[in-house]
Amino acid sequence: MAEFVTEQLKKLVSYAIRGAGFIENFELTTYIGIRVEDGELYLNTTDNTNYLSVSDVCQSEDMDITVNAELFSKLISKINSEIVELEISDNALVVKGNGKYTLPLIPDENGNNLSFPDKFPELAEEIGTIKADDLVTLNTTLKASLSSSKDSIYTNYYFGDITLTTDRAMATILDKKMFDGEYLFGKAFIELLSMGLKDVTLAKADNKFVATADVTDTCTISVCTTVLNKITDFDTAGISRLANLETPAFCRFKKADMLELLERLSLFVSKFDDGAIELHFTDNSIEVSSLKSDGIESVDFTESKDTQDMTVKINIDRLRNQLKAYGSDIVDLYYGSPVCIKLKDRDLTQVIGLLK
């Protein structure tokens, strides 16, 4: 029998359930593995690409079982007794808290209790650390430029001399080298690393990466993923050329003012025009309008330099999403190129391609 403080178990399960992919035709992604070994509890889930393991100390007899992830996590989240007991009885997991609940154990192909697969390599060489602040940036500003196309190489984060994301119509570049080498990491992998909001140690073993973060003195989150081998398909050179295009004019304005404007203007923007709006830059403001000019509004500059009188066309959703992901309340926007505009905030550059 295993006995847990309810609030502690709830926290561990809330971490573990985020690793379950619930993918149709991949039953393992709907399960959670519960293993107790030598006073250590391991909760394991997968999305069929990433394997997540959440561990913490416990006082319990050893066990190694697998149950339905959704049922187990929802049950634990609704228990409000001080203690939860887990016990195996008659090919079932008996959960005792406010009452007594029985969850069937998942069998393997031989009819024995399924042991959740352990995909973590025994030895891995450390390649670097991703700081907690950088993880926040990866999951906010850089996340906004990820491709939404499921099969695109650009659904991944690129790590090299710089760190970047792109969907080819926009890009976000973090001018920071986090570790030696060039790697692509998937969106789900980065999201899993950010759960504990702690520094993450990254290690590599053959074709696998292992990321580890100590959430508390006793609780550890580990994620194992497979190396992505399509890095040569990721057009970093083309994206760098876009990012390095000259944009000599500068203006500064309040982010909230522009976002509120775009919310109103969106009522007059047609999807049939690729969500296009026009930005007319003057000496002291940006006039923003729909293509039919049935919605026109301006945002004043708080500061500007080398301004140009020019009009560009841009997708309203790309602009809005990039502004929402911008880290400061005051936006520094650079323009003057017929190809793109840029938003800059310290070591971050957000590039948004213009429409023709």
N, C-alpha and C positions, 0 to 999 in steps of 0.2 A: 504494500500500500504506500502511496505517496501523499504527503500532506503539504499544502501550500497556503501561504497568506494570500487571500483572494486578490487584493489589489496588486500584489507583485505578479501573480500569474496573469491577471488581466493585461498588465503592461507587456509582458513577454509575448502573450498570444497576439496582442495588437500589432507588435512588430512582425511576428512570424507570418500572419495572415496576408501581409502585403506582398509576400513572395509567391503566393499561390496565383497561378495564371488563370485558372478555371477555363482552360481551352478545350473546346469540343474535340472529341476523338483522342485526347491525351489525358487519360484518367488520372495519372500521377499528379497532374497540375491541380486536381480537386481535392487532394489529400494533404494531411499534415502528419508528419512523423513525430512521435513522442518517444524519446529515448532517455533513460536515466542510467548513468554508468559512473560508478565510484564517486557518488555524491554530486554529480553534475547533471543538470537537466539540459537536454538539447531539443529544440523545436525546429523541425525542418520542413521547408516547402520549396516549390519550384514553379517556374513558368515555362519550363522545357528548354530554356536557354541559360537562365541564371538559377543557381541553387543557393538558398538562404538558410543559414543556421543561426538561431538565437540561443545563447547558453547562459546559465546562471547556476549558482550553487543551490543544493537542496538536500534535505534529509529524506531519503526514500530507498526502498528496495529497487534493484535494477529492473528495468523493463525496456522493451523495444517493440513498439506497436505502431500501427498506422490507422487513422480514422478519417472520416469525412471532415474536411477543413471548415467548411461553412457552418455545419451543424455544431462542431466543437467550439469554434470561435464565438458564435452567437450565444451559445449556452453560457460560456464563461463570462461573457460581457454582461449578462443579465443576472448573474448571481450576486447577491449582496450580503451573504453571510460572511463572517470574518475569516473562516477557513474553508478551503476546498480540498476534498479528498479524492484521489484517483485510485481505483482498484480494478484489477483484471479478474473477471469471473465469467466462466462459461462462454469463452470466445467473445467477450464483450468488455467494453470499458465502462465501469460504473462510476459516475460522477456524483459525489455527495456534497451538497451545500445547503441551500434552502430546502431541498428535497433530495430525491434519489432519481437519477436519470441514467439510462442505459444506451450506449452507442455501440453498434456492431463494429468489430474489428475487421479490417480489410485483409483478405487472404491473398497469398501469392499463388502462382500457377500450380503449386503442389498442394494447395489447401492449408498451408501453414500460415501463421501470422506474417504479414508482409513487413519486412524491414525496409524502411525508407532508404533509397540508394544514397551512398556517401560518395559524392563526386569530388571531394576536396583532395588535392595531392598531399602526400605526406611531407614533401620538402618543396619549398618555394623560395626563390631568391628575391629579397626586398629590392624594389626599384625606386621607391620614393613615397612621399606623403602628400595627400591632398588636404589642405587646411580647411577647417570648418567654414571659414568665411568664403573661401573659394567654392566650396560645395553649394553655399547659398547662391552665389553668383551663377554657377552652372545651372541651377534649377530655377533661376528667375530670368536674368538678362539673356544668357546664352540659349536657354530653352526656347525663347520666343522665335528664334530663327531656324529651328529644326523643321525639316520637311515633314509634311503630313501625308506624303505618299508612302504607303506601307512597304513597298518593295524598293524604295530608293536608298542608295548608299548614304544619302544625306539625312537620314534619320539618326545618324550617329554623331557623337562628339569626336572631334579630331584633337589629339594631343601631340604636340611636337615642339618646335621652337616657340610657337604660339599655341594658343588654345582657341578653337573656333567651332561654330556651327553655321549652317547655311541651308537654304532650300533653293539656291541659285538665283532667286529674285531678291533676296536680302541675306545679310550675313552679320554675325556678331563675332568680333575678334577681341580676345583677351590677350594683351601683350605680356604673357607670362609663360615661361617654360617650367612645367611642374616636375618633370623627370626626364632622364635621357631616353632617346629613342622616339619612334613615331608609332602611335597606337590609335585605334578607333574603339570607342566604348559606346554601347547602346544606351538609349534613353532609360530603359527600365533598370539597367545596372547602376547608372548615376543616381536615379531616384532612390534605389534601395540603400545606397551608401549614405544618403542624407538623412535617414530616419533619426539617428541619434544626435545629429548636429554636433558631432565631434570630429576631430582630426582622424583621417582614415589612412592606414598603412597599406600600401599596395605591393604585392609580390607576384612574381611570374615563375611558372613551372611548365616547361615545354609549351603546349598550346593552351594553357589555362592561366587566368589571372585570379588571384585571391585578394580580396580587400577585407580588412579587419578594423573594427573600431570598438574601443572600450567605452560603453555607455555609462556604466557605473564601476565601482571597484570590483564588482563580481560579475556583472552582465556584459557579454560581448556579442556583437553582431558580426557575422562573417558572410561574405558573398563570393561565390565562385562562378566565373563565366568563361566562355571559350574565346580564344583570340580570334578577332576578325581579320581575315587574310586579304580583304579587298582594298587595302589602303591605297594601292596604286590607282584605283578608280576614283579616288577622292581628289578633285581638281583643286589642290591648294594653291597652285601657281595662278590659275585664273581668278580665284577669289582674292588672292593677294594683290593682283593687278587692279581689281575693282576697288579694293580698300585703299590703294595708293593713288587713285585718281585725284587730281588736284581739285579742291573745293575751296577757293580763296575767300569767299564771302562768309561772314560770321554774324549770327544773331542769337540773342538770349531771350527767353520768355518763360512764363510760369507754366509748368506742365498741366496743372489743374485747369487753367483757362483754355488751353488747346483741347484737352480731353472733353471738357464740357461742350465746347463748340462742335467737335466731331460727333458727339452723341446727337446733338440737334440736327446737324447737317445730314447725318445718315438717313434721316427720314426722306431725303430728297435725292438719294443716290441709287442708281439702278444697277442691279447685278448684271444686266445685259451689256453694260459698258465697262465690264471688268471692275466694277466698284470704283470707277475713276472719279477723282476730284481734281481741282486745280489749286495750286498754291501760287499766289502772285506776291513776290517779294518787293517791298518798297524800301525807302530809307528808314522807316520807323515802325513797320508792321508787316504781318503776313495776312493778306486777304485770301480767305479760303472759300471756295464756291463749288457748287455742283456744276456739271457740264452744261446744263440748261440755264444756269444762273437763276434758278428759282429758290436757291438758298445761298446767301452770301453773308459772311461775317468776318471780322478781323480780330487778330490778337496783336497787341502792342509789344514792341521790344522793350526789354529793360536795359539792354546794352546791344551794341552792334559795331561792326568794323568792316570796311571795304564792301559795303552793301552794293548790290546790283539790282537794277529794275528788270526782273525777269519772271516768267510764268512757266511752271512745270506741271506735269500731270503725274498723279501718284494714286495707288490703290489705297482707299480709306482704311481698310482693315489692317493692311500691313503697317501703315503709319500709326494707327491707334494701338495695335498690339506692341509695337516697338516702344511707343511712348509709355505704355503701362509697365513695360519691363525696365524702363530707364530708372537708374538708381537714385536720382536726386529730384527735388521738387522744382528746381530751375534747370531748364534744358539748354544746352549749348548745341546749336544746329549749324552745320557748315554746308554751303551750297555754292553754285557757280558752275557746276558740271552739268552737261546735257544728259548724263547717264545716271547719276545717283545723287542723293543727299546723305549726310552723315550726322549721327548723333554721337557726341563724345562725352565721356565721363571718366576722368582720370585715366586708367589704363584700359578702358573699354571703348571700342568703336562699333557702333551699329550702323550698317550700310543698308540703305533701302533703294533698290533700283527704281528708276522712273519709267512710266509708261510712254509709249510713242504716240 
